[in-house]
Amino acid sequence: MTFHYLETADDPRVSDYTQLTDVHLRKLREPVEGMYIAESSRVLRRALAAGHQPRSFFLAEKWLEDLDDVFQQFPEVPVYIGKSSLLEEITGFHLHRGAMAAMHRPAPVPLEELLADCVRARGRSRIAVLEDLTDHTNVGAVFRSAAAIGVDAVLVTPQCADPLYRRSIRVSMGTVFQVPWTRIDPWPASIEQLKEAGYFVAGMSLGEGAITLDELVAQDHQNLVLVFGTEGDGLKPETDQLLDARVTIPMLNGVDSLNVAASSAVAFYATR
């Protein structure tokens, strides 16, 4: 195994871990460089269990024993070790969840392949589409609900926040590695591709002519896609025009809508 003890924050070997708190920078760097950051021992182990490959490990010395079995599994991958204060200087925050790892970003799954796998796996299929969600916390929370309730796949539109961004992964508790996902592009034109694959496409909406979630459940669609819009404006008008149905969760006490992460959990459970 290759252990490297860090002495300075400007060590070029750990450039993958620099300025992790700069969201704009990381959103630009990580997809282009084909990598992402797995934060915490639990998340790291889930990524490895999903077959993802590490580029390097990054941790304080006190975590070495806890992850010895991982290092034994990947003896060729460098392990960078430093004092907590030095690691904080590199990343921009205090590491209190154990180790981190820079991981190779897996190649995206073609949409056609993902759809075929979903139908073949169960005969009945449930898929979520996240349209332009900008909040990484919401993206991670939707993935966690999708994993817990048995959604077969999540599709994210070109402008949606990255499911493999560090915060998304952490909020999802690593379930982004368990739920198959890919980007759906072009959008919303690809809605027609979903329909051709045998899916009924329903958008969660407050729009005119919406049916209730209970009414959607009563229709008992074999293959169902649920589309969730942005946190503020909801679904795009051009998306709305292509839906098979608009669906709403009835609200009480003057509440007009739920947060997208909460509404997704409700919808996933109701249509499971």
Beta strands, then each sheet from edge to edge (+ up, - down):
strand 1: 3-5
strand 2: 35-39
strand 3: 54-59
strand 4: 79-81
strand 5: 100-104
strand 6: 125-130
strand 7: 153-156
strand 8: 181-183
strand 9: 200-204
strand 10: 211-212
strand 11: 223-228
strand 12: 245-248
sheet 1: 1+ 4+ 3+ 5- 2+
sheet 2: 8+ 7+ 6+ 11+ 9+ 12+ 10+
end
